[in-house]
Amino acid sequence: MTIIAEPTEEFPYQIRSFPAKSAADGVEPASAKWTEAVAFGFHAGAPEDLDIEKSLTSEEKDGRIHTGAYAASALDGAWDADYPVATYASYRKTVNVGAGKLLPAHLISAVTVRPTHRRRGLLRTIITADLRRAKADGLAIAALTASEATIYGRFGFGAATHAATIEVDSSHGFALKSAQPGRGIVEIAEPGVLRELEPRIFNRVHAGTFGSIGRQDSYRYRVSGYWNYGKPGRDRTVRAALYYGQDGKCEGYVSYRVLETETPATLKVIDLLAADHAAHLALWQFLGSVDLVQRIRREGVPMADPLPWALADKRRYQVTEVEDHLWLRILDTTAALQARHYWLDGTVTLKVMDALGFAGGVYRLHTLDGVGTVTELPASEPADLELGAAELAQLYLAGVSAQTLLAAGTVGELRTGGAAAVDAVFAAPVPAHSLTDF
């Protein structure tokens, strides 16, 4: 256990961290109460011991670190002082920064503050200390997915990718333009096979998807219906289908459930991973052929989804929602910019402001043949663009253009044409996309 902060008169909380760890003789009380506090913060049911055991076993594989803020005492009848009033978790995965380059990233999850202890600096104390440790460990970037969009900008995070929720009319007449999108075949499978297939297929997709973030171990259990947070038992409504290429190897899968109580009857996609375009279209052709279903719903869809262009009737495809998804925080500007792949050559200079002191400075970025070289310059050097750490994170994966941010008033152009020059350097052939919630 690591003590991050001791209580003082002005800040009457102890903040401590400990690794997620399963135990052969039952759930450790500290982990159980931390997990209960997380469930409370996200309005989930109180977790059962079996749920906590499965969660801890999976989180231990990810190397997750749990952090909690603990009050010195508690009133009689209330949750005791061993329940954290704020929770926070972190672990390490990779983010695809283009052309298959996988950059180690510091991931943040399970952020809650009990309503009775808000506005006392708990999150600021925890997240600042955590980001400082991550940078000291050599991490150039941190990432999270946000339940609320107004919390993390003040800590230098910016929305770097977006995703859509779609509904596809699969009633009579559903068809793809190509009757045989691939030469492989789709077959029904026992969902349990996804516990082994998911990591293997995901790693292939992750390596080929700009903006993808590494998945936590629990994903393979969720998509297979084996267990999910708050639901430790088997979900027998989950179904699965696999796509096999010409060589007979599995190249993709879809897991789903049918919601017959909805009108019209709806098939909800839980997860769809495809190693190539043929697998993606073949799996959608299968979904469109499922009997007694008139609508297919899928969340987390790429902004450059090819499916509507593959449908014989494009109007069957409706985007019902678009939300920010992956949020990034640059911790080391030089390392982050030099790690990224660039599709165009050019030179731009950025003046980065960072209230937390991690990423600030003046940086000249020169890109050639996909490689970025960064030179840190004196503060007096002229720059093309002035921006904050959050805006740098938004630009990092080309999630928004500098010219759009200029029009929004969140960046400043220090040289005429500077925003356009930045866009030319950061441009990507397709919008970045993350396949992972955490």
Residue pairs with C-beta under 8 A, 6 or more apart in sequence:
1 16
1 17
1 18
2 16
2 17
2 18
3 14
3 15
3 16
4 15
4 16
4 17
4 67
4 125
4 126
4 129
5 11
5 13
5 14
5 15
5 125
5 129
6 14
7 13
7 14
7 72
11 120
11 121
11 125
12 71
12 72
13 69
13 70
13 71
13 72
13 85
13 86
13 120
13 122
14 69
14 70
14 72
15 67
15 68
15 69
15 70
15 122
15 125
15 126
15 129
16 67
16 68
16 70
17 65
17 66
17 67
17 68
18 30
18 31
18 65
18 66
19 60
19 63
19 64
19 65
19 66
20 31
20 56
20 59
20 60
20 62
20 63
20 64
20 65
20 66
20 89
21 28
21 31
21 56
21 60
22 53
22 56
22 57
22 60
23 56
26 49
27 49
27 52
27 53
27 56
29 82
30 82
31 52
31 56
31 66
32 49
32 52
33 82
33 83
33 84
34 66
34 68
34 84
34 87
35 47
35 52
35 55
35 56
36 46
36 47
36 83
37 68
37 83
37 84
37 85
37 87
37 112
37 114
38 87
38 89
38 110
38 112
39 45
39 46
39 47
39 229
39 230
40 46
40 112
40 114
41 87
41 112
41 113
41 114
42 112
42 147
44 229
44 230
45 230
47 55
47 229
47 230
47 232
48 232
50 232
51 227
51 229
51 230
51 231
51 232
54 221
54 227
54 232
55 218
55 229
58 216
58 217
58 218
58 221
59 89
59 91
59 216
59 217
59 218
61 217
62 91
62 93
62 216
62 217
63 91
63 92
64 89
64 90
64 91
64 109
65 89
65 90
65 91
66 87
66 88
66 89
66 110
67 87
67 88
67 89
67 90
67 126
67 130
68 84
68 85
68 86
68 87
68 88
69 84
69 85
69 86
69 117
69 122
69 125
69 126
70 81
70 82
70 83
70 84
70 85
71 81
71 85
71 117
72 81
73 81
74 80
74 81
74 83
85 113
85 114
85 116
85 117
85 122
86 112
86 113
86 114
86 117
86 122
86 123
86 126
87 110
87 111
87 112
88 108
88 110
88 111
88 123
88 126
88 127
88 130
89 108
89 109
89 110
89 111
90 106
90 107
90 108
90 109
90 130
90 134
91 107
91 109
91 216
92 104
92 105
92 106
92 107
92 139
93 104
93 105
93 107
93 213
93 214
93 215
93 216
94 102
94 103
94 104
94 105
94 206
94 213
94 214
95 102
95 103
95 105
95 141
95 143
95 211
95 212
95 213
95 214
95 326
95 328
96 102
96 103
96 206
96 207
96 208
96 209
96 210
96 211
96 212
96 213
97 103
97 210
97 339
97 340
97 341
97 397
98 210
98 340
98 341
98 342
98 343
98 370
98 428
99 341
99 370
100 207
100 208
101 339
101 340
101 341
102 206
102 207
102 214
103 140
103 141
103 336
103 339
103 340
104 139
104 140
105 139
105 141
105 142
105 143
105 213
105 214
106 130
106 131
106 134
106 137
106 139
106 141
106 142
106 143
106 331
107 142
107 143
107 144
107 213
107 214
107 438
108 127
108 130
108 142
108 143
108 144
109 144
109 145
109 438
111 123
111 127
111 144
111 151
113 122
113 123
123 151
124 155
127 155
128 155
128 356
131 142
131 155
131 329
131 331
131 356
131 358
132 358
134 142
134 331
135 331
135 332
135 358
139 331
139 332
140 330
140 331
140 332
140 335
140 336
140 339
141 328
141 329
141 330
141 331
141 332
141 336
141 396
142 157
142 328
142 329
142 331
143 213
143 326
143 327
143 328
143 329
144 152
144 157
144 327
144 329
144 438
145 325
145 326
145 327
145 434
145 436
145 437
145 438
146 152
146 157
146 159
146 324
146 327
149 159
149 324
152 327
152 329
153 390
155 329
155 356
156 329
156 330
156 354
156 355
156 356
156 358
156 359
156 388
156 389
156 390
156 393
157 327
157 328
157 329
157 390
157 393
158 327
158 328
158 329
158 389
158 390
158 391
158 392
158 393
158 394
158 396
158 399
159 324
159 325
159 326
159 327
159 394
159 399
160 211
160 326
160 327
160 328
160 393
160 394
160 396
160 397
160 399
160 432
161 211
161 324
161 325
161 326
161 397
161 399
161 431
161 432
161 433
161 434
162 303
162 322
162 323
162 324
162 325
162 399
162 431
163 299
163 300
163 301
163 302
163 303
163 322
163 323
163 325
163 433
163 434
164 301
164 302
164 303
164 305
164 319
164 320
164 321
164 322
165 297
165 298
165 299
165 300
165 301
165 319
165 320
165 321
165 322
165 323
166 297
166 298
166 301
166 305
166 307
166 317
166 318
166 319
166 320
167 295
167 296
167 297
167 318
167 320
168 174
168 287
168 288
168 295
168 296
168 297
168 298
168 307
168 311
168 316
168 317
168 318
169 294
169 295
169 316
169 318
170 267
170 287
170 288
170 290
170 293
170 294
170 295
170 296
170 316
171 264
171 294
171 295
173 313
174 288
174 289
174 311
174 313
174 316
175 288
175 311
175 312
175 313
176 281
176 284
176 285
176 288
176 310
176 311
176 312
177 310
177 311
177 312
178 281
178 310
181 277
181 278
181 281
181 282
181 285
181 310
182 243
182 245
182 276
182 277
182 278
182 279
182 281
182 282
183 245
183 246
183 278
184 243
184 244
184 245
184 246
184 251
184 278
184 279
184 282
185 243
185 244
185 282
186 241
186 242
186 243
186 244
186 282
186 283
186 285
186 286
187 241
187 242
187 244
188 239
188 240
188 241
189 240
189 241
189 242
189 253
190 240
191 223
191 224
191 225
191 226
191 238
191 239
191 240
191 255
192 224
192 226
193 224
193 240
193 242
194 220
194 223
194 224
194 240
194 253
194 255
194 271
195 220
195 221
195 224
195 226
196 220
197 242
197 250
197 253
198 215
198 219
198 220
198 223
198 224
198 253
198 271
198 273
199 215
199 220
201 250
201 251
201 252
201 253
201 273
201 275
202 215
202 219
202 273
202 435
204 275
205 212
205 273
205 274
205 275
205 435
206 212
206 214
206 215
206 435
209 433
209 435
210 397
210 428
210 430
210 432
210 433
211 326
211 397
211 399
211 431
211 432
211 433
211 434
212 433
212 434
212 435
212 436
213 326
213 434
213 435
213 436
213 438
214 436
215 435
215 436
215 438
216 436
216 438
218 229
219 271
219 436
220 226
221 227
221 228
222 228
222 270
222 271
223 238
223 255
223 270
223 271
224 238
224 240
224 255
225 234
225 235
225 236
225 237
225 238
225 255
226 234
226 235
227 233
227 234
227 235
228 235
235 257
237 257
237 258
238 255
238 256
238 257
238 270
239 255
239 256
239 257
239 258
240 253
240 254
240 255
240 256
241 253
241 254
241 283
241 286
242 250
242 252
242 253
243 250
243 251
243 252
243 253
243 274
243 279
243 282
243 283
244 250
244 251
245 251
245 278
245 279
251 274
251 275
251 276
251 278
251 279
252 272
252 273
252 274
252 275
252 276
252 279
252 280
252 282
252 283
253 271
253 272
253 273
253 283
254 269
254 271
254 272
254 283
254 286
254 287
255 269
255 270
255 271
255 272
256 267
256 268
256 269
256 270
256 287
257 267
257 268
257 270
258 265
258 266
258 267
258 268
258 290
258 292
258 293
259 265
259 266
259 267
259 268
260 292
262 295
264 293
264 294
264 295
265 292
265 293
265 294
265 295
266 293
266 294
266 295
266 296
266 297
267 287
267 290
267 293
267 295
267 296
267 297
268 296
268 297
268 298
269 287
269 296
269 297
269 298
269 299
272 280
272 283
272 298
273 435
274 280
274 283
277 306
280 306
280 307
281 306
281 307
281 310
284 307
284 310
287 296
288 296
300 325
300 435
300 437
302 430
302 431
302 433
303 322
303 431
303 433
304 430
304 431
304 433
307 317
308 314
308 317
311 317
325 434
326 397
326 432
326 434
327 393
328 393
328 396
328 397
329 358
329 389
329 390
329 393
330 336
330 352
330 358
330 359
330 389
330 392
330 393
330 396
331 358
331 359
332 358
332 359
333 350
333 352
333 359
333 360
333 361
333 363
333 374
333 392
334 363
334 374
334 376
336 396
337 363
337 365
337 372
337 374
338 371
338 372
338 373
338 374
340 372
340 396
341 370
342 367
342 370
342 371
342 372
342 425
342 426
343 370
343 427
343 428
343 429
344 367
344 424
344 425
344 427
345 367
345 368
345 369
346 366
346 367
346 421
346 424
346 425
347 364
347 365
347 366
347 367
347 425
348 364
348 365
348 384
348 385
348 418
348 421
348 422
348 425
349 362
349 363
349 364
349 365
349 377
349 381
349 382
349 383
349 384
349 385
350 362
350 363
350 365
350 383
350 384
350 385
350 386
350 387
350 392
350 422
351 361
351 362
351 383
351 385
351 386
351 387
351 414
352 359
352 360
352 361
352 362
352 363
352 387
352 388
352 389
352 392
353 360
353 386
353 387
353 388
353 389
354 360
354 388
354 389
355 388
355 389
356 389
358 389
359 389
359 392
360 389
361 376
361 377
361 379
362 376
362 377
362 378
362 379
362 381
362 383
363 374
363 375
363 376
363 377
364 374
364 375
364 377
364 381
365 372
365 373
365 374
365 425
366 372
366 373
366 374
366 375
367 373
367 425
382 414
382 415
383 414
383 415
383 418
384 413
384 414
384 415
384 418
384 419
384 421
384 422
385 402
385 411
385 412
385 413
385 414
385 418
385 419
385 422
386 411
386 412
386 413
386 414
387 395
387 402
387 405
387 410
387 411
387 412
388 410
388 411
391 405
391 410
391 411
394 400
394 405
395 402
395 405
395 422
395 426
396 426
397 428
397 432
398 426
398 427
398 428
398 431
398 432
399 431
399 432
401 419
401 423
402 411
402 418
402 419
402 420
402 422
402 423
402 426
403 419
403 420
403 423
405 411
405 419
406 412
406 413
406 419
411 419
413 419
415 421
